[in-house]
Amino acid sequence: MNKSTHPYSVFMLISSAILSVAAGFVNGLLGAGSGIIFMLISRLVIKSGDGKEMYSFAIMCVIPVSVISLLMYPPELFPPTDLITVIPLAIIGGYLGAIIKDRINAAYLGIAFALITVYSGISMIVRAL
């Protein structure tokens, strides 16, 4: 098997390691955005090209990184009453989204992801001005 097609090439391992550190850094710094970087990593790691598998991979990576980032933020930024309402509803939404994800074409998921990302970026720029 030649090196360029081997699933665990040195390039892939080094790229994944660098991007993983970048994803964690972005998540800790901004509280968001690591999912986009994890999508890049999933393209290196997952050779099948299945969009749903790539999204699942990104979610699997984002969850522990987000929990660690949350624990590192000052507690006064997250009053317990807010967490009591937000987290269970977010879990329900995540569950429903995961169920629906299996019924939607991966191309449409990519379009939805891109639209949400673009909207989020534009709204952040507008608020900053």
C-alpha positions as CSV (number, residue, x, y, z in Angstrom):
1,M,0.0,0.0,0.0
2,N,1.5,3.3,-0.9
3,K,1.9,6.1,1.6
4,S,-0.5,8.6,-0.1
5,T,-3.5,6.2,0.2
6,H,-2.8,4.8,3.6
7,P,-5.5,5.9,6.0
8,Y,-3.0,6.7,8.8
9,S,-0.4,8.6,6.8
10,V,2.0,10.9,8.7
11,F,0.5,13.9,7.0
12,M,-3.0,13.0,8.2
13,L,-1.8,12.4,11.8
14,I,0.1,15.6,12.0
15,S,-2.7,17.6,10.3
16,S,-5.3,16.1,12.7
17,A,-3.1,16.8,15.7
18,I,-2.6,20.5,14.7
19,L,-6.3,21.0,13.8
20,S,-7.3,19.3,17.1
21,V,-5.3,21.7,19.2
22,A,-6.7,24.6,17.1
23,A,-10.3,23.3,17.6
24,G,-9.8,23.2,21.4
25,F,-8.2,26.6,21.4
26,V,-11.0,28.2,19.4
27,N,-13.6,26.5,21.6
28,G,-11.9,27.7,24.8
29,L,-11.4,31.2,23.4
30,L,-14.7,31.8,21.7
31,G,-17.0,29.2,23.2
32,A,-18.0,28.1,19.7
33,G,-16.5,27.4,16.3
34,S,-14.6,24.2,17.1
35,G,-17.3,22.2,15.2
36,I,-16.1,23.7,11.9
37,I,-12.5,22.7,12.6
38,F,-13.6,19.2,13.6
39,M,-15.4,19.0,10.3
40,L,-12.0,19.6,8.6
41,I,-10.5,16.9,10.7
42,S,-13.3,14.5,9.9
43,R,-12.5,15.0,6.2
44,L,-9.0,13.8,6.9
45,V,-10.0,10.9,9.1
46,I,-13.2,9.6,7.5
47,K,-12.4,8.3,4.1
48,S,-16.0,7.3,3.1
49,G,-17.0,10.9,2.5
50,D,-20.4,10.3,4.1
51,G,-21.6,13.7,5.3
52,K,-23.7,12.3,8.2
53,E,-20.7,10.3,9.5
54,M,-18.6,13.5,9.4
55,Y,-21.3,15.5,11.3
56,S,-21.5,12.7,13.9
57,F,-17.7,12.7,14.2
58,A,-17.7,16.5,14.8
59,I,-20.4,16.3,17.4
60,M,-18.6,13.5,19.2
61,C,-15.5,15.7,19.4
62,V,-17.2,19.0,20.3
63,I,-19.1,17.6,23.3
64,P,-16.1,16.9,25.6
65,V,-14.2,20.0,24.4
66,S,-17.2,22.1,25.2
67,V,-17.6,20.6,28.6
68,I,-14.0,21.3,29.5
69,S,-14.3,24.9,28.2
70,L,-17.5,25.4,30.2
71,L,-15.7,24.2,33.4
72,M,-12.9,26.7,32.8
73,Y,-15.2,29.7,32.5
74,P,-15.9,31.7,35.7
75,P,-19.0,30.3,37.5
76,E,-20.6,33.7,37.8
77,L,-21.1,33.7,34.0
78,F,-23.4,30.7,34.2
79,P,-26.1,31.1,36.9
80,P,-27.5,27.7,37.9
81,T,-31.1,28.8,37.1
82,D,-30.1,29.5,33.5
83,L,-28.5,26.0,33.2
84,I,-31.5,24.3,34.7
85,T,-33.7,25.6,31.9
86,V,-31.3,25.6,29.0
87,I,-29.5,22.3,29.2
88,P,-32.5,19.9,29.3
89,L,-34.1,21.7,26.4
90,A,-30.9,21.6,24.5
91,I,-30.6,17.9,25.1
92,I,-34.1,17.3,23.8
93,G,-33.3,19.4,20.7
94,G,-30.1,17.5,20.2
95,Y,-31.9,14.2,20.4
96,L,-34.6,15.3,18.0
97,G,-32.0,16.6,15.6
98,A,-30.1,13.3,15.7
99,I,-33.2,11.4,14.8
100,I,-34.1,13.8,11.9
101,K,-30.5,13.8,10.7
102,D,-30.8,10.1,9.6
103,R,-33.7,11.0,7.4
104,I,-32.2,14.0,5.6
105,N,-29.8,13.9,2.7
106,A,-26.2,14.8,3.7
107,A,-26.0,17.5,1.0
108,Y,-29.0,19.3,2.6
109,L,-27.3,19.1,6.0
110,G,-24.2,20.7,4.5
111,I,-26.3,23.5,3.0
112,A,-28.1,24.1,6.4
113,F,-24.7,24.0,8.2
114,A,-23.2,26.5,5.8
115,L,-26.3,28.8,6.0
116,I,-26.3,28.8,9.8
117,T,-22.5,29.4,9.9
118,V,-22.8,32.4,7.4
119,Y,-25.7,33.9,9.3
120,S,-23.9,33.6,12.6
121,G,-20.8,35.2,11.2
122,I,-22.6,38.1,9.6
123,S,-24.7,38.8,12.7
124,M,-21.6,38.8,14.8
125,I,-19.9,41.3,12.4
126,V,-23.0,43.5,12.4
127,R,-23.2,43.5,16.2
128,A,-19.5,44.4,16.5
129,L,-19.9,47.5,14.2
